[in-house]
């Protein structure tokens, strides 16, 4: 496991831009009942991960010394960075200082109002003045009562809306993650009112991701919310029998496509950028990348290629062989192939592994069909799927 790079997988490697991560804590104290990340954790005690801080310092210095653009580092992926323990250990504050010193772009994903602490906000505004920070605020519902059941220790939705409004007024780019999307819950009071609300307070970008849970947790969630969520499908491409109890399931394709298409239309109406996260609905996207990296400094940021770039290429040039896809990717301004050479080994080696997995997924029609409805691989060529 790489300290600063997310592990390879059939889904992450071909779909995710923000592979660089900093995990400041061992786990999360917010106890969200839909959290699938708890299956990755060994215990529930929240501890600071100073190794991550030290590794980030070393890599940030090398990137700065070599004058290299970088994929923004995500703070963080498996736990909220602004947990109560942060007030004592100040590990996130030190991460922000390192990013500021070495001019490293950050994507900060949170549902905590601790981000508005004076000392933290001050650092975020300094990063913002250099166009080095994007804030993503996660919202599963605007219903405060339901949120208290889903996310018992996180800041309530009305406080998260205040965060969006406050930071937007300070010219900090803010994206809203409608995550996890739960039918009948995330569309409270209705989808249009939700989209209008986040647009009115200054959000620039909307990202949606469907709920995914192990089968045994689905019944618990349905009981808590007093609703029936029908038509689930496996999230993973294949599920070994030994892992059936913890295998993740998500809403069916038909449900997701109907909802995401409605969200895409609403986002367009209200002048919001729109994308799905790890869903592969590229034909619905209106943003250059799903994370919102396009809102950050182009002088400091670069992205890696994903299936989104492949979709754009095939849409522009028509059906392409795999060799043609790879050749055209090399011509893009993306971190790919020989462009990885000058990067620190801590980043370069795992990125190459992701790149290899990405290419393997492209030539595997079964896997490609599972992770994106927008592309398919047929007779040695990558083509657009026409039946959306």
C-alpha positions as CSV (number, residue, x, y, z in Angstrom):
1,X,0.0,0.0,0.0
2,X,1.4,3.4,-1.0
3,X,1.2,6.1,1.6
4,X,0.4,8.9,-0.8
5,X,-1.3,7.1,-3.7
6,X,-4.6,5.2,-3.7
7,X,-4.3,1.5,-4.5
8,X,-5.0,0.2,-8.0
9,X,-8.3,-1.4,-8.9
10,X,-10.6,-2.0,-11.9
11,X,-12.7,1.0,-10.9
12,X,-10.2,3.5,-9.4
13,X,-7.5,3.2,-12.0
14,X,-9.5,4.0,-15.1
15,X,-11.9,6.5,-13.4
16,X,-10.2,8.6,-10.8
17,X,-8.1,11.8,-11.3
18,X,-7.2,12.5,-7.7
19,X,-5.1,9.5,-6.9
20,X,-2.8,11.4,-4.6
21,X,-4.0,11.4,-1.0
22,X,-3.1,12.4,2.5
23,X,-4.8,10.5,5.2
24,X,-4.2,12.5,8.5
25,X,-6.2,10.1,10.7
26,X,-6.5,6.3,11.1
27,X,-10.3,6.3,11.0
28,X,-13.3,8.6,11.2
29,X,-15.3,9.5,14.3
30,X,-18.4,10.8,12.5
31,X,-20.0,7.3,12.5
32,X,-22.0,7.8,9.3
33,X,-24.1,4.7,8.9
34,X,-23.5,4.5,5.1
35,X,-19.7,4.6,5.4
36,X,-18.3,1.7,3.4
37,X,-14.7,2.8,4.3
38,X,-15.0,1.2,7.7
39,X,-14.3,-2.2,6.0
40,X,-10.8,-0.9,5.3
41,X,-10.1,-0.1,8.9
42,X,-8.5,-2.3,11.6
43,X,-10.0,-0.5,14.6
44,X,-12.2,2.4,15.5
45,X,-9.8,4.5,17.6
46,X,-8.9,7.8,15.9
47,X,-5.2,8.5,15.9
48,X,-3.1,11.0,13.9
49,X,-1.0,9.5,11.1
50,X,2.2,11.5,11.3
51,X,3.8,9.2,8.8
52,X,1.5,10.7,6.2
53,X,2.4,14.2,7.2
54,X,6.2,13.4,6.9
55,X,5.8,11.6,3.6
56,X,3.9,14.5,2.2
57,X,6.5,17.0,3.3
58,X,9.3,15.0,1.5
59,X,7.3,14.7,-1.7
60,X,6.1,18.2,-1.7
61,X,9.6,19.5,-1.4
62,X,10.8,17.4,-4.3
63,X,7.9,18.4,-6.5
64,X,8.7,22.1,-5.7
65,X,12.5,21.7,-6.2
66,X,11.9,20.0,-9.6
67,X,9.3,22.6,-10.6
68,X,6.8,19.8,-11.5
69,X,3.1,20.3,-11.8
70,X,1.2,17.7,-9.8
71,X,-2.1,16.0,-9.5
72,X,-3.8,17.8,-6.5
73,X,-3.5,15.9,-3.3
74,X,-6.8,14.8,-1.8
75,X,-7.3,15.6,1.9
76,X,-8.5,12.9,2.6
77,X,-10.2,9.8,1.2
78,X,-11.2,7.4,4.0
79,X,-11.9,9.8,6.8
80,X,-12.9,13.4,7.3
81,X,-9.8,15.6,7.8
82,X,-11.6,18.0,10.2
83,X,-12.3,15.7,13.1
84,X,-12.4,16.8,16.8
85,X,-8.9,15.4,17.4
86,X,-7.5,17.9,14.9
87,X,-8.0,20.7,17.5
88,X,-5.5,18.9,19.7
89,X,-2.9,17.4,17.3
90,X,-3.1,20.1,14.5
91,X,-1.9,17.6,11.9
92,X,-4.1,19.0,9.2
93,X,-3.0,22.6,10.0
94,X,0.6,21.4,9.4
95,X,-0.4,19.7,6.1
96,X,-1.9,23.0,4.9
97,X,1.3,24.9,5.9
98,X,3.4,22.4,3.9
99,X,1.1,22.8,0.9
100,X,1.4,26.6,1.2
101,X,5.1,26.5,1.6
102,X,5.7,24.3,-1.5
103,X,2.7,25.5,-3.5
104,X,1.1,22.1,-3.7
105,X,-2.6,22.1,-4.8
106,X,-5.1,20.4,-2.5
107,X,-8.7,19.1,-2.8
108,X,-10.2,19.1,0.7
109,X,-13.3,17.0,1.2
110,X,-15.3,17.5,4.4
111,X,-18.7,17.7,6.1
112,X,-17.3,19.4,9.3
113,X,-17.6,23.0,10.3
114,X,-14.2,22.8,11.9
115,X,-12.9,24.0,8.5
116,X,-14.2,27.4,9.6
117,X,-11.9,27.6,12.6
118,X,-9.9,30.8,12.3
119,X,-6.5,29.2,12.1
120,X,-7.6,26.7,9.5
121,X,-9.6,29.2,7.4
122,X,-6.7,31.6,7.4
123,X,-4.5,28.9,5.8
124,X,-7.2,28.0,3.3
125,X,-7.6,31.6,2.2
126,X,-3.8,31.9,1.7
127,X,-3.9,28.8,-0.5
128,X,-6.9,30.2,-2.2
129,X,-5.0,33.4,-3.0
130,X,-2.6,31.2,-5.0
131,X,-5.5,29.2,-6.6
132,X,-4.2,26.1,-4.8
133,X,-7.3,24.8,-3.0
134,X,-10.6,23.3,-3.9
135,X,-13.2,22.6,-1.2
136,X,-15.6,19.8,-1.7
137,X,-18.5,19.7,0.8
138,X,-20.3,16.4,1.1
139,X,-24.1,16.5,1.5
140,X,-26.3,13.4,1.6
141,X,-29.5,15.3,2.4
142,X,-30.7,18.8,3.3
143,X,-33.1,17.2,5.8
144,X,-31.5,18.0,9.2
145,X,-33.6,15.3,11.0
146,X,-32.6,12.5,8.6
147,X,-29.0,13.7,8.5
148,X,-28.8,13.3,12.3
149,X,-29.6,9.7,11.8
150,X,-27.3,9.1,8.8
151,X,-24.4,11.2,10.0
152,X,-24.8,11.5,13.8
153,X,-21.6,13.3,14.6
154,X,-21.1,15.3,11.4
155,X,-22.1,19.0,11.1
156,X,-25.8,19.3,10.1
157,X,-26.6,20.3,6.6
158,X,-27.5,23.9,7.4
159,X,-24.0,24.4,8.8
160,X,-22.5,22.9,5.6
161,X,-24.5,25.3,3.5
162,X,-23.1,28.2,5.6
163,X,-19.6,26.8,4.9
164,X,-20.2,26.9,1.2
165,X,-21.6,30.4,1.3
166,X,-18.8,31.7,3.5
167,X,-16.0,30.3,1.5
168,X,-17.6,31.2,-1.9
169,X,-17.8,34.8,-0.8
170,X,-14.0,34.6,-0.1
171,X,-13.5,33.4,-3.8
172,X,-12.6,29.9,-2.7
173,X,-13.9,27.4,-5.3
174,X,-16.4,25.1,-3.7
175,X,-17.9,21.9,-5.2
176,X,-20.8,20.1,-3.6
177,X,-20.7,16.3,-3.5
178,X,-24.2,14.9,-3.4
179,X,-22.9,11.8,-1.8
180,X,-24.0,9.3,-1.2
181,X,-27.1,9.8,-3.3
182,X,-30.0,7.9,-1.7
183,X,-33.4,8.0,-3.5
184,X,-36.1,9.6,-1.4
185,X,-33.5,11.1,0.9
186,X,-31.0,13.1,-1.2
187,X,-33.7,14.7,-3.2
188,X,-35.3,16.4,-0.2
189,X,-37.4,18.5,-0.6
190,X,-36.9,17.8,-4.4
191,X,-33.9,17.8,-6.8
192,X,-34.5,21.2,-8.3
193,X,-34.8,23.0,-4.9
194,X,-31.6,21.2,-3.8
195,X,-29.7,22.3,-6.9
196,X,-31.1,25.9,-6.7
197,X,-30.1,26.1,-3.0
198,X,-26.4,25.2,-3.6
199,X,-26.2,27.4,-6.7
200,X,-27.6,30.4,-4.8
201,X,-25.0,30.2,-2.1
202,X,-22.1,30.1,-4.5
203,X,-21.2,26.5,-5.3
204,X,-19.6,26.1,-8.8
205,X,-19.6,22.4,-9.4
206,X,-21.9,19.5,-8.6
207,X,-20.6,15.9,-8.1
208,X,-22.9,13.0,-7.5
209,X,-22.1,9.4,-6.4
210,X,-24.6,6.7,-5.7
211,X,-24.7,5.0,-2.3
212,X,-22.9,1.7,-2.1
213,X,-23.1,-0.8,0.8
214,X,-22.5,-4.4,1.7
215,X,-25.7,-6.4,1.4
216,X,-26.0,-6.9,5.1
217,X,-26.0,-3.2,5.7
218,X,-28.7,-2.4,3.1
219,X,-31.5,-3.8,5.3
220,X,-30.2,-1.8,8.3
221,X,-30.2,1.4,6.2
222,X,-33.7,0.7,4.9
223,X,-35.0,0.1,8.4
224,X,-33.5,3.4,9.7
225,X,-34.9,5.4,6.8
226,X,-38.2,3.6,6.6
227,X,-38.0,3.1,2.9
228,X,-37.3,0.3,0.4
229,X,-34.4,0.7,-2.0
230,X,-35.0,-1.9,-4.7
231,X,-32.9,-3.1,-7.6
232,X,-29.3,-3.3,-6.4
233,X,-26.3,-4.5,-8.5
234,X,-22.7,-5.4,-7.6
235,X,-20.3,-2.5,-7.4
236,X,-17.2,-4.6,-8.1
237,X,-16.8,-6.3,-11.4
238,X,-16.4,-9.7,-9.8
239,X,-17.1,-10.9,-6.3
240,X,-15.2,-13.9,-4.9
241,X,-17.5,-16.2,-2.9
242,X,-15.3,-15.6,0.2
243,X,-16.1,-11.9,0.1
244,X,-19.8,-12.0,-0.5
245,X,-20.6,-10.7,3.1
246,X,-18.6,-7.5,2.6
247,X,-19.0,-7.0,-1.2
248,X,-20.4,-3.7,-2.1
249,X,-23.7,-3.1,-3.9
250,X,-25.0,0.0,-5.6
251,X,-28.2,1.2,-7.1
252,X,-29.0,-0.3,-10.4
253,X,-28.0,1.3,-13.7
254,X,-31.5,2.3,-14.7
255,X,-32.1,4.1,-11.4
256,X,-28.7,5.8,-11.5
257,X,-29.0,6.9,-15.1
258,X,-32.5,8.4,-14.7
259,X,-31.5,10.3,-11.6
260,X,-28.1,11.5,-12.9
261,X,-29.6,12.6,-16.2
262,X,-32.1,14.7,-14.3
263,X,-29.3,16.2,-12.1
264,X,-27.3,17.0,-15.2
265,X,-30.2,18.8,-16.8
266,X,-30.8,20.8,-13.6
267,X,-27.1,21.7,-13.2
268,X,-27.1,23.0,-16.8
269,X,-30.2,25.0,-16.1
270,X,-28.7,26.6,-13.1
271,X,-25.2,27.1,-14.6
272,X,-23.4,24.5,-12.5
273,X,-20.7,22.3,-13.7
274,X,-21.7,18.6,-13.4
275,X,-20.0,15.2,-13.1
276,X,-20.5,11.8,-11.6
277,X,-17.9,10.2,-9.4
278,X,-16.8,6.6,-10.1
279,X,-19.9,6.1,-12.2
280,X,-18.7,6.5,-15.7
281,X,-21.6,8.6,-17.1
282,X,-19.3,10.7,-19.2
283,X,-22.1,11.6,-21.7
284,X,-23.8,13.5,-18.9
285,X,-20.7,15.5,-17.7
286,X,-20.3,19.2,-18.4
287,X,-17.0,19.6,-16.6
288,X,-13.5,18.9,-17.9
289,X,-12.9,16.6,-15.0
290,X,-15.1,15.1,-12.3
291,X,-13.2,16.3,-9.2
292,X,-13.1,20.0,-10.1
293,X,-9.4,20.2,-10.7
294,X,-10.1,22.6,-13.7
295,X,-11.0,25.2,-11.0
296,X,-7.4,25.2,-9.7
297,X,-4.2,26.7,-11.1
298,X,-3.1,25.3,-14.4
299,X,0.4,26.4,-13.6
300,X,0.6,24.0,-10.6
301,X,-1.9,21.3,-11.6
302,X,-1.8,18.5,-14.1
303,X,-4.2,15.5,-14.4
304,X,-3.7,11.9,-15.3
305,X,-5.7,10.4,-18.1
306,X,-8.9,8.5,-17.3
307,X,-11.7,7.0,-19.3
308,X,-13.2,10.5,-19.5
309,X,-10.3,11.5,-21.8
310,X,-10.8,8.4,-23.9
311,X,-14.5,9.2,-24.2
312,X,-13.7,12.8,-25.4
313,X,-11.1,11.4,-27.9
314,X,-13.5,8.8,-29.4
315,X,-16.3,11.3,-29.5
316,X,-14.0,13.7,-31.4
317,X,-12.2,11.3,-33.8
318,X,-14.6,8.4,-34.0
319,X,-13.8,4.7,-33.3
320,X,-10.1,4.2,-32.3
321,X,-7.9,1.2,-31.9
322,X,-6.2,0.9,-28.5
323,X,-2.9,1.9,-30.0
324,X,-4.5,5.0,-31.4
325,X,-6.0,5.9,-28.1
326,X,-2.6,5.5,-26.3
327,X,-0.9,7.6,-29.0
328,X,-3.5,10.4,-28.7
329,X,-3.3,10.3,-24.9
330,X,0.5,10.9,-25.2
331,X,-0.2,14.0,-27.1
332,X,-2.5,15.5,-24.4
333,X,-1.3,17.6,-21.5
334,X,-1.7,14.8,-19.0
335,X,0.6,12.9,-16.7
336,X,1.1,9.8,-18.8
337,X,3.8,7.5,-20.1
338,X,7.2,9.2,-20.5
339,X,6.0,12.4,-18.7
340,X,6.2,10.4,-15.5
341,X,10.0,10.1,-15.6
342,X,11.0,13.2,-13.5
343,X,8.5,12.5,-10.7
344,X,9.5,11.2,-7.3
345,X,9.6,7.4,-7.0
346,X,7.0,7.5,-4.2
347,X,4.5,8.8,-6.8
348,X,5.9,7.5,-10.1
349,X,5.9,3.8,-9.4
350,X,2.2,3.5,-8.2
351,X,1.1,5.9,-11.0
352,X,2.7,3.5,-13.5
353,X,0.8,0.6,-11.9
354,X,-2.4,2.6,-12.2
355,X,-1.6,3.3,-15.9
356,X,-1.1,-0.4,-16.6
357,X,-4.4,-1.3,-15.0
358,X,-6.1,1.5,-16.9
359,X,-4.9,0.1,-20.2
360,X,-5.9,-3.5,-19.2
361,X,-9.4,-2.2,-18.4
362,X,-9.6,-0.5,-21.8
363,X,-9.1,-3.7,-23.7
364,X,-11.5,-5.8,-21.5
365,X,-15.0,-5.4,-22.8
366,X,-16.6,-7.0,-19.8
367,X,-14.9,-4.7,-17.3
368,X,-15.4,-1.7,-19.4
369,X,-19.1,-2.4,-19.8
370,X,-19.4,-2.7,-16.0
371,X,-17.8,0.6,-15.1
372,X,-19.0,2.9,-17.8
373,X,-22.1,3.1,-19.9
374,X,-20.4,5.6,-22.3
375,X,-17.8,3.3,-23.9
376,X,-17.2,-0.2,-25.1
377,X,-14.4,-2.3,-26.6
378,X,-15.3,-4.3,-29.7
379,X,-13.2,-6.0,-32.4
380,X,-10.0,-4.4,-31.1
381,X,-11.5,-0.9,-31.1
382,X,-12.8,1.6,-28.5
383,X,-16.2,2.9,-29.5
384,X,-19.0,5.0,-28.0
385,X,-22.0,3.1,-26.7
386,X,-25.1,4.3,-28.3
387,X,-27.8,2.9,-26.0
388,X,-27.9,5.3,-23.1
